[in-house]
Amino acid sequence: MDYGIFSHIERIGETAELLRSAEADGIASVWLTQGFGHDTLTVIGALAHQTGRVRIGTAVVPAYPRHPMALAQQALTTNELAGGRLVLGIGPSHPQVVGPCRGMSYERPGRRPSWSPRSGRRCSRRRAHTRPEPSPGWSGRARSASSRSPRSPRRPRPRGDRRPRSW
């Protein structure tokens, strides 16, 4: 049986110590919440290099106010920085956060495309088309680059309820 730790980020230094201690104690995973303070994915990306084995999960990143492409890009970047150990938990957040803090309506949050795990996965699989700088021998055709770097480990695995009650 694997054990995990559930915590929140109050101070980044304390979170770094938690990750190091968890790995030293043989804990399989550390799950970090996101509330009103630090951005969880950014903190995971900044601290993941301090450990090498423990899986680091988000519990949960509020996707309601985020565009699916921005969330997919941030998760892919964070996962690469974490060496493929990111477990991505996403959800619609809470009415207290979305309404008063963000000034958005929380009516039927599951219908918002920015919350849909499917739309995030779809965005992360798309290819980015880039045009190289003109150079000798350039044919003028666009080149395609995968959104997944060849050195990048596994993609983060979305977790959470697939059919929210609000649908």
N, CA and C atoms as a LAMMPS dump frame, in Angstrom:
ITEM: TIMESTEP
0
ITEM: NUMBER OF ATOMS
501
ITEM: BOX BOUNDS ff ff ff
-5.0000000000000000e+02 5.0000000000000000e+02
-5.0000000000000000e+02 5.0000000000000000e+02
-5.0000000000000000e+02 5.0000000000000000e+02
ITEM: ATOMS id mol type element x y z
1 1 1 N 0.837 -1.169 0
2 1 2 C 0 0 0
3 1 3 C 0.888 1.241 0
4 2 1 N 0.52 2.218 -0.835
5 2 2 C 1.245 3.482 -0.885
6 2 3 C 0.548 4.519 -0.012
7 3 1 N 1.351 5.381 0.589
8 3 2 C 0.829 6.453 1.418
9 3 3 C 1.172 7.795 0.795
10 4 1 N 0.276 8.746 0.988
11 4 2 C 0.491 10.095 0.484
12 4 3 C 0.202 11.114 1.556
13 5 1 N 0.653 12.33 1.32
14 5 2 C 0.433 13.448 2.232
15 5 3 C -0.384 14.498 1.5
16 6 1 N -1.375 15.043 2.195
17 6 2 C -2.224 16.11 1.669
18 6 3 C -1.868 17.38 2.433
19 7 1 N -1.533 18.45 1.695
20 7 2 C -1.128 19.684 2.365
21 7 3 C -1.49 20.893 1.513
22 8 1 N -1.292 22.067 2.062
23 8 2 C -1.476 23.305 1.306
24 8 3 C -0.17 24.093 1.347
25 9 1 N -0.052 25.05 0.465
26 9 2 C 1.171 25.838 0.366
27 9 3 C 0.973 27.149 1.128
28 10 1 N 1.684 27.268 2.238
29 10 2 C 1.643 28.532 2.958
30 10 3 C 2.909 29.318 2.655
31 11 1 N 4.031 28.638 2.823
32 11 2 C 5.34 29.223 2.494
33 11 3 C 6.079 28.224 1.608
34 12 1 N 6.694 28.722 0.565
35 12 2 C 7.344 27.839 -0.409
36 12 3 C 8.483 27.046 0.231
37 13 1 N 9.248 27.673 1.127
38 13 2 C 10.336 26.973 1.81
39 13 3 C 9.836 25.801 2.636
40 14 1 N 8.696 25.974 3.299
41 14 2 C 8.117 24.888 4.092
42 14 3 C 7.634 23.754 3.179
43 15 1 N 7.113 24.11 2.03
44 15 2 C 6.659 23.095 1.077
45 15 3 C 7.849 22.307 0.535
46 16 1 N 8.959 22.985 0.287
47 16 2 C 10.181 22.293 -0.169
48 16 3 C 10.643 21.292 0.882
49 17 1 N 10.608 21.694 2.138
50 17 2 C 11.008 20.796 3.22
51 17 3 C 10.05 19.615 3.325
52 18 1 N 8.774 19.855 3.131
53 18 2 C 7.779 18.779 3.152
54 18 3 C 8.071 17.753 2.063
55 19 1 N 8.372 18.221 0.855
56 19 2 C 8.679 17.307 -0.258
57 19 3 C 9.927 16.473 0.042
58 20 1 N 10.97 17.122 0.542
59 20 2 C 12.21 16.389 0.864
60 20 3 C 11.979 15.366 1.973
61 21 1 N 11.24 15.763 3.004
62 21 2 C 10.955 14.85 4.122
63 21 3 C 10.103 13.674 3.674
64 22 1 N 9.105 13.959 2.828
65 22 2 C 8.243 12.885 2.337
66 22 3 C 9.055 11.854 1.562
67 23 1 N 9.951 12.334 0.713
68 23 2 C 10.771 11.401 -0.058
69 23 3 C 11.696 10.599 0.857
70 24 1 N 12.31 11.259 1.825
71 24 2 C 13.216 10.568 2.754
72 24 3 C 12.469 9.527 3.585
73 25 1 N 11.192 9.767 3.883
74 25 2 C 10.4 8.849 4.702
75 25 3 C 9.698 7.765 3.878
76 26 1 N 9.901 7.766 2.56
77 26 2 C 9.313 6.734 1.718
78 26 3 C 7.858 6.969 1.357
79 27 1 N 7.384 8.19 1.515
80 27 2 C 6.01 8.525 1.137
81 27 3 C 5.919 8.504 -0.388
82 28 1 N 4.838 7.92 -0.922
83 28 2 C 4.707 7.76 -2.371
84 28 3 C 4.304 9.042 -3.081
85 29 1 N 3.473 9.886 -2.434
86 29 2 C 2.985 11.077 -3.122
87 29 3 C 2.688 12.201 -2.141
88 30 1 N 2.781 13.422 -2.661
89 30 2 C 2.405 14.62 -1.903
90 30 3 C 1.378 15.356 -2.751
91 31 1 N 0.242 15.695 -2.146
92 31 2 C -0.859 16.366 -2.832
93 31 3 C -0.989 17.771 -2.267
94 32 1 N -0.9 18.76 -3.144
95 32 2 C -0.942 20.158 -2.725
96 32 3 C -2.207 20.835 -3.238
97 33 1 N -2.859 21.562 -2.355
98 33 2 C -4.086 22.268 -2.726
99 33 3 C -3.75 23.632 -3.298
100 34 1 N -4.742 24.224 -3.937
101 34 2 C -4.603 25.61 -4.394
102 34 3 C -5.799 26.38 -3.889
103 35 1 N -5.515 27.435 -3.162
104 35 2 C -6.59 28.261 -2.627
105 35 3 C -6.402 29.7 -3.053
106 36 1 N -6.212 30.55 -2.079
107 36 2 C -6.102 31.986 -2.344
108 36 3 C -4.66 32.466 -2.482
109 37 1 N -3.693 31.594 -2.228
110 37 2 C -2.299 32.026 -2.221
111 37 3 C -1.543 31.68 -3.49
112 38 1 N -0.482 30.925 -3.316
113 38 2 C 0.434 30.589 -4.405
114 38 3 C -0.216 29.697 -5.457
115 39 1 N 0.29 29.787 -6.693
116 39 2 C -0.147 28.913 -7.773
117 39 3 C 0.544 27.566 -7.602
118 40 1 N -0.245 26.512 -7.437
119 40 2 C 0.296 25.185 -7.132
120 40 3 C 1.203 24.641 -8.228
121 41 1 N 0.81 24.753 -9.483
122 41 2 C 1.634 24.218 -10.567
123 41 3 C 2.983 24.936 -10.656
124 42 1 N 2.999 26.226 -10.42
125 42 2 C 4.258 26.975 -10.447
126 42 3 C 5.174 26.519 -9.317
127 43 1 N 4.615 26.342 -8.125
128 43 2 C 5.414 25.897 -6.976
129 43 3 C 5.958 24.49 -7.225
130 44 1 N 5.135 23.591 -7.755
131 44 2 C 5.6 22.229 -8.058
132 44 3 C 6.749 22.277 -9.067
133 45 1 N 6.591 23.082 -10.112
134 45 2 C 7.661 23.204 -11.112
135 45 3 C 8.946 23.737 -10.524
136 46 1 N 8.828 24.665 -9.586
137 46 2 C 10.018 25.256 -8.975
138 46 3 C 10.708 24.313 -7.995
139 47 1 N 9.956 23.437 -7.338
140 47 2 C 10.527 22.61 -6.269
141 47 3 C 10.787 21.152 -6.641
142 48 1 N 10.228 20.687 -7.729
143 48 2 C 10.299 19.259 -8.059
144 48 3 C 11.729 18.749 -8.199
145 49 1 N 12.657 19.597 -8.63
146 49 2 C 14.046 19.15 -8.813
147 49 3 C 14.702 18.756 -7.489
148 50 1 N 14.103 19.128 -6.37
149 50 2 C 14.684 18.804 -5.069
150 50 3 C 14.384 17.373 -4.631
151 51 1 N 13.542 16.692 -5.39
152 51 2 C 13.241 15.293 -5.112
153 51 3 C 13.372 14.505 -6.417
154 52 1 N 13.411 13.186 -6.309
155 52 2 C 13.575 12.405 -7.523
156 52 3 C 12.594 11.272 -7.672
157 53 1 N 11.851 10.951 -6.603
158 53 2 C 10.984 9.788 -6.65
159 53 3 C 9.528 10.091 -6.308
160 54 1 N 9.292 10.91 -5.322
161 54 2 C 7.93 11.159 -4.843
162 54 3 C 7.074 11.802 -5.935
163 55 1 N 5.855 11.268 -6.117
164 55 2 C 4.927 11.86 -7.088
165 55 3 C 4.28 13.077 -6.442
166 56 1 N 4.044 14.108 -7.238
167 56 2 C 3.496 15.35 -6.71
168 56 3 C 2.198 15.639 -7.444
169 57 1 N 1.125 15.78 -6.678
170 57 2 C -0.186 15.982 -7.274
171 57 3 C -0.829 17.285 -6.853
172 58 1 N -1.736 17.759 -7.692
173 58 2 C -2.526 18.94 -7.36
174 58 3 C -3.885 18.459 -6.863
175 59 1 N -4.347 19.05 -5.771
176 59 2 C -5.609 18.624 -5.168
177 59 3 C -6.461 19.836 -4.809
178 60 1 N -7.084 20.444 -5.658
179 60 2 C -7.116 20.429 -7.102
180 60 3 C -6.813 21.825 -7.614
181 61 1 N -6.413 21.91 -8.889
182 61 2 C -6.208 23.212 -9.518
183 61 3 C -7.567 23.692 -10.02
184 62 1 N -7.985 24.896 -9.621
185 62 2 C -9.264 25.393 -10.125
186 62 3 C -9.161 25.778 -11.594
187 63 1 N -9.851 25.033 -12.424
188 63 2 C -9.79 25.262 -13.864
189 63 3 C -10.884 26.204 -14.344
190 64 1 N -11.836 26.504 -13.505
191 64 2 C -12.974 27.333 -13.912
192 64 3 C -12.547 28.659 -14.528
193 65 1 N -11.65 29.424 -13.915
194 65 2 C -11.275 30.708 -14.516
195 65 3 C -10.134 30.619 -15.524
196 66 1 N -9.665 29.422 -15.859
197 66 2 C -8.517 29.27 -16.76
198 66 3 C -8.951 28.775 -18.126
199 67 1 N -8.265 29.229 -19.128
200 67 2 C -8.501 28.711 -20.475
201 67 3 C -7.876 27.32 -20.553
202 68 1 N -8.528 26.359 -21.207
203 68 2 C -7.99 25.002 -21.263
204 68 3 C -6.586 24.919 -21.859
205 69 1 N -6.301 25.747 -22.856
206 69 2 C -4.974 25.709 -23.477
207 69 3 C -3.908 26.192 -22.496
208 70 1 N -4.209 27.247 -21.752
209 70 2 C -3.244 27.755 -20.772
210 70 3 C -2.99 26.718 -19.687
211 71 1 N -4.04 26.052 -19.217
212 71 2 C -3.877 25.022 -18.197
213 71 3 C -3.094 23.836 -18.746
214 72 1 N -3.391 23.42 -19.972
215 72 2 C -2.663 22.299 -20.587
216 72 3 C -1.185 22.628 -20.748
217 73 1 N -0.877 23.848 -21.198
218 73 2 C 0.527 24.241 -21.369
219 73 3 C 1.249 24.278 -20.029
220 74 1 N 0.595 24.842 -19.017
221 74 2 C 1.237 24.92 -17.707
222 74 3 C 1.454 23.525 -17.126
223 75 1 N 0.485 22.634 -17.305
224 75 2 C 0.631 21.27 -16.795
225 75 3 C 1.743 20.514 -17.521
226 76 1 N 1.847 20.668 -18.833
227 76 2 C 2.916 20.003 -19.591
228 76 3 C 4.286 20.508 -19.159
229 77 1 N 4.399 21.812 -18.971
230 77 2 C 5.677 22.396 -18.533
231 77 3 C 6.032 21.908 -17.136
232 78 1 N 5.064 21.949 -16.227
233 78 2 C 5.306 21.518 -14.85
234 78 3 C 5.675 20.046 -14.805
235 79 1 N 4.993 19.229 -15.599
236 79 2 C 5.295 17.8 -15.63
237 79 3 C 6.716 17.536 -16.113
238 80 1 N 7.153 18.287 -17.099
239 80 2 C 8.525 18.106 -17.572
240 80 3 C 9.527 18.51 -16.492
241 81 1 N 9.261 19.621 -15.812
242 81 2 C 10.137 20.054 -14.722
243 81 3 C 10.15 19.042 -13.576
244 82 1 N 9.027 18.338 -13.392
245 82 2 C 8.907 17.35 -12.321
246 82 3 C 9.368 15.961 -12.742
247 83 1 N 9.907 15.84 -13.935
248 83 2 C 10.407 14.546 -14.387
249 83 3 C 9.305 13.52 -14.595
250 84 1 N 8.119 13.966 -14.989
251 84 2 C 7.018 13.045 -15.259
252 84 3 C 6.265 12.597 -14.025
253 85 1 N 6.486 13.26 -12.889
254 85 2 C 5.863 12.823 -11.633
255 85 3 C 4.625 13.624 -11.254
256 86 1 N 4.17 14.535 -12.112
257 86 2 C 2.993 15.338 -11.806
258 86 3 C 1.73 14.511 -11.996
259 87 1 N 0.83 14.577 -11.023
260 87 2 C -0.509 14.017 -11.15
261 87 3 C -1.44 15.219 -11.081
262 88 1 N -2.115 15.502 -12.186
263 88 2 C -2.916 16.712 -12.302
264 88 3 C -4.35 16.471 -11.863
265 89 1 N -4.731 17.145 -10.799
266 89 2 C -6.116 17.13 -10.338
267 89 3 C -6.739 18.468 -10.687
268 90 1 N -7.844 18.454 -11.425
269 90 2 C -8.506 19.709 -11.794
270 90 3 C -9.959 19.663 -11.367
271 91 1 N -10.517 20.834 -11.131
272 91 2 C -11.919 20.924 -10.741
273 91 3 C -12.427 22.329 -10.978
274 92 1 N -13.732 22.527 -10.79
275 92 2 C -14.311 23.833 -11.093
276 92 3 C -14.108 24.882 -10.008
277 93 1 N -13.451 24.554 -8.902
278 93 2 C -13.243 25.472 -7.791
279 93 3 C -14.488 25.51 -6.918
280 94 1 N -14.695 26.61 -6.218
281 94 2 C -15.815 26.743 -5.285
282 94 3 C -16.536 28.061 -5.541
283 95 1 N -17.826 28.119 -5.251
284 95 2 C -18.566 29.363 -5.47
285 95 3 C -17.958 30.558 -4.729
286 96 1 N -17.389 30.319 -3.535
287 96 2 C -16.805 31.398 -2.749
288 96 3 C -15.582 32.009 -3.431
289 97 1 N -14.865 31.207 -4.208
290 97 2 C -13.672 31.689 -4.885
291 97 3 C -14.032 32.335 -6.217
292 98 1 N -14.895 31.685 -6.97
293 98 2 C -15.229 32.15 -8.321
294 98 3 C -16.066 33.417 -8.285
295 99 1 N -17.102 33.443 -7.46
296 99 2 C -18.011 34.589 -7.418
297 99 3 C -17.369 35.85 -6.878
298 100 1 N -17.19 35.943 -5.551
299 100 2 C -16.675 37.183 -4.963
300 100 3 C -15.238 37.522 -5.365
301 101 1 N -14.39 36.535 -5.463
302 101 2 C -12.973 36.804 -5.729
303 101 3 C -12.675 37.074 -7.2
304 102 1 N -13.348 36.372 -8.086
305 102 2 C -13.064 36.501 -9.516
306 102 3 C -14.132 37.291 -10.274
307 103 1 N -15.26 37.55 -9.621
308 103 2 C -16.32 38.311 -10.268
309 103 3 C -16.993 37.566 -11.407
310 104 1 N -17.023 36.23 -11.32
311 104 2 C -17.621 35.411 -12.374
312 104 3 C -18.845 34.69 -11.827
313 105 1 N -19.737 34.301 -12.705
314 105 2 C -20.91 33.526 -12.314
315 105 3 C -20.501 32.066 -12.129
316 106 1 N -21.011 31.444 -11.08
317 106 2 C -20.722 30.032 -10.821
318 106 3 C -21.897 29.143 -11.22
319 107 1 N -22.819 29.677 -11.962
320 107 2 C -23.991 28.923 -12.377
321 107 3 C -23.589 27.815 -13.349
322 108 1 N -23.878 26.578 -12.992
323 108 2 C -23.59 25.393 -13.809
324 108 3 C -22.135 25.372 -14.3
325 109 1 N -21.195 25.273 -13.385
326 109 2 C -19.78 25.356 -13.768
327 109 3 C -19.312 24.235 -14.681
328 110 1 N -19.955 23.072 -14.629
329 110 2 C -19.549 21.961 -15.484
330 110 3 C -19.796 22.204 -16.957
331 111 1 N -20.609 23.179 -17.275
332 111 2 C -20.881 23.489 -18.683
333 111 3 C -19.844 24.428 -19.27
334 112 1 N -19.023 25.015 -18.449
335 112 2 C -18.002 25.929 -18.951
336 112 3 C -16.914 25.134 -19.644
337 113 1 N -16.538 25.473 -20.879
338 113 2 C -15.514 24.708 -21.583
339 113 3 C -14.162 24.769 -20.894
340 114 1 N -13.909 25.803 -20.101
341 114 2 C -12.61 25.904 -19.451
342 114 3 C -12.456 24.871 -18.343
343 115 1 N -13.564 24.259 -17.873
344 115 2 C -13.44 23.266 -16.817
345 115 3 C -13.229 21.876 -17.371
346 116 1 N -13.655 21.626 -18.573
347 116 2 C -13.703 20.286 -19.122
348 116 3 C -12.328 19.633 -19.241
349 117 1 N -12.101 18.501 -18.545
350 117 2 C -10.834 17.779 -18.717
351 117 3 C -10.621 17.366 -20.165
352 118 1 N -11.729 17.05 -20.859
353 118 2 C -11.626 16.638 -22.261
354 118 3 C -11.023 17.759 -23.104
355 119 1 N -11.458 19.012 -22.861
356 119 2 C -10.932 20.11 -23.663
357 119 3 C -9.457 20.359 -23.357
358 120 1 N -9.043 20.148 -22.117
359 120 2 C -7.625 20.296 -21.78
360 120 3 C -6.769 19.257 -22.46
361 121 1 N -7.249 18.008 -22.472
362 121 2 C -6.496 16.94 -23.157
363 121 3 C -6.434 17.206 -24.648
364 122 1 N -7.553 17.68 -25.21
365 122 2 C -7.595 17.967 -26.647
366 122 3 C -6.564 19.046 -26.981
367 123 1 N -6.468 20.086 -26.14
368 123 2 C -5.5 21.16 -26.392
369 123 3 C -4.07 20.656 -26.254
370 124 1 N -3.825 19.771 -25.296
371 124 2 C -2.454 19.31 -25.078
372 124 3 C -1.975 18.398 -26.202
373 125 1 N -2.904 17.813 -26.979
374 125 2 C -2.516 16.943 -28.084
375 125 3 C -2.347 17.681 -29.398
376 126 1 N -2.823 18.911 -29.483
377 126 2 C -2.712 19.66 -30.732
378 126 3 C -1.266 19.928 -31.069
379 127 1 N -1.04 20.175 -32.312
380 127 2 C 0.311 20.502 -32.751
381 127 3 C 0.415 22.004 -32.949
382 128 1 N 1.574 22.535 -32.602
383 128 2 C 1.818 23.957 -32.805
384 128 3 C 2.516 24.122 -34.144
385 129 1 N 2.057 25.042 -34.945
386 129 2 C 2.676 25.297 -36.239
387 129 3 C 3.551 26.534 -36.122
388 130 1 N 4.78 26.369 -36.488
389 130 2 C 5.714 27.484 -36.395
390 130 3 C 6.346 27.729 -37.752
391 131 1 N 6.688 28.958 -38
392 131 2 C 7.388 29.294 -39.238
393 131 3 C 8.841 29.587 -38.893
394 132 1 N 9.758 28.887 -39.529
395 132 2 C 11.166 29.166 -39.262
396 132 3 C 11.558 30.519 -39.852
397 133 1 N 12.607 31.059 -39.318
398 133 2 C 13.146 32.312 -39.869
399 133 3 C 13.64 32.036 -41.287
400 134 1 N 13.446 32.996 -42.19
401 134 2 C 13.95 32.775 -43.552
402 134 3 C 15.457 32.518 -43.543
403 135 1 N 15.845 31.502 -44.248
404 135 2 C 17.264 31.165 -44.336
405 135 3 C 17.514 30.575 -45.715
406 136 1 N 18.768 30.454 -46.106
407 136 2 C 19.054 29.876 -47.413
408 136 3 C 18.438 28.482 -47.531
409 137 1 N 17.732 28.259 -48.59
410 137 2 C 17.137 26.954 -48.827
411 137 3 C 15.764 26.774 -48.197
412 138 1 N 15.235 27.81 -47.522
413 138 2 C 13.922 27.676 -46.893
414 138 3 C 12.856 27.631 -47.962
415 139 1 N 11.99 26.63 -47.885
416 139 2 C 10.96 26.44 -48.902
417 139 3 C 9.715 27.285 -48.652
418 140 1 N 9.581 27.87 -47.484
419 140 2 C 8.418 28.683 -47.172
420 140 3 C 7.262 27.895 -46.598
421 141 1 N 7.425 26.605 -46.34
422 141 2 C 6.36 25.802 -45.764
423 141 3 C 6.442 25.846 -44.245
424 142 1 N 5.281 25.75 -43.609
425 142 2 C 5.245 25.71 -42.144
426 142 3 C 5.736 24.352 -41.67
427 143 1 N 6.365 24.342 -40.543
428 143 2 C 6.81 23.094 -39.932
429 143 3 C 5.958 22.824 -38.715
430 144 1 N 5.771 21.582 -38.393
431 144 2 C 4.955 21.199 -37.258
432 144 3 C 5.856 20.708 -36.142
433 145 1 N 5.569 21.169 -34.938
434 145 2 C 6.328 20.725 -33.768
435 145 3 C 5.348 20.169 -32.754
436 146 1 N 5.608 18.986 -32.248
437 146 2 C 4.724 18.373 -31.272
438 146 3 C 4.695 19.204 -30.008
439 147 1 N 3.549 19.224 -29.325
440 147 2 C 3.447 19.94 -28.063
441 147 3 C 4.196 19.2 -26.959
442 148 1 N 4.595 17.956 -27.221
443 148 2 C 5.341 17.186 -26.232
444 148 3 C 6.8 17.121 -26.658
445 149 1 N 7.65 17.618 -25.818
446 149 2 C 9.076 17.623 -26.105
447 149 3 C 9.596 16.19 -26.149
448 150 1 N 10.57 15.872 -27.026
449 150 2 C 11.08 14.508 -27.082
450 150 3 C 11.733 14.078 -25.769
451 151 1 N 12.227 15.037 -24.994
452 151 2 C 12.862 14.701 -23.726
453 151 3 C 11.856 14.647 -22.587
454 152 1 N 10.631 15.048 -22.851
455 152 2 C 9.628 15.127 -21.801
456 152 3 C 9.144 13.734 -21.412
457 153 1 N 9.024 13.468 -20.12
458 153 2 C 8.489 12.188 -19.672
459 153 3 C 6.984 12.115 -19.925
460 154 1 N 6.326 11.256 -19.211
461 154 2 C 4.887 11.072 -19.401
462 154 3 C 4.115 12.371 -19.226
463 155 1 N 2.971 12.429 -19.888
464 155 2 C 2.067 13.566 -19.705
465 155 3 C 1.406 13.435 -18.331
466 156 1 N 0.994 14.559 -17.738
467 156 2 C 0.279 14.459 -16.464
468 156 3 C -1.053 13.756 -16.672
469 157 1 N -1.448 12.997 -15.684
470 157 2 C -2.704 12.276 -15.79
471 157 3 C -3.797 13.045 -15.063
472 158 1 N -4.816 13.505 -15.795
473 158 2 C -5.903 14.225 -15.121
474 158 3 C -6.622 13.314 -14.139
475 159 1 N -6.972 13.836 -13.003
476 159 2 C -7.709 13.096 -11.978
477 159 3 C -8.977 13.873 -11.655
478 160 1 N -9.925 13.193 -11.14
479 160 2 C -11.12 13.882 -10.679
480 160 3 C -12.375 13.27 -11.261
481 161 1 N -13.463 13.827 -10.864
482 161 2 C -14.755 13.353 -11.271
483 161 3 C -14.971 13.643 -12.751
484 162 1 N -15.282 12.636 -13.521
485 162 2 C -15.462 12.837 -14.967
486 162 3 C -16.797 13.484 -15.29
487 163 1 N -17.779 13.322 -14.454
488 163 2 C -19.103 13.9 -14.705
489 163 3 C -19.541 14.657 -13.47
490 164 1 N -19.208 15.921 -13.387
491 164 2 C -19.628 16.694 -12.208
492 164 3 C -21.145 16.732 -12.086
493 165 1 N -21.626 16.843 -10.898
494 165 2 C -23.065 16.863 -10.651
495 165 3 C -23.729 18.065 -11.286
496 166 1 N -22.968 19.096 -11.595
497 166 2 C -23.553 20.305 -12.149
498 166 3 C -23.89 20.164 -13.628
499 167 1 N -23.535 19.039 -14.247
500 167 2 C -23.819 18.85 -15.677
501 167 3 C -25.221 18.447 -15.884
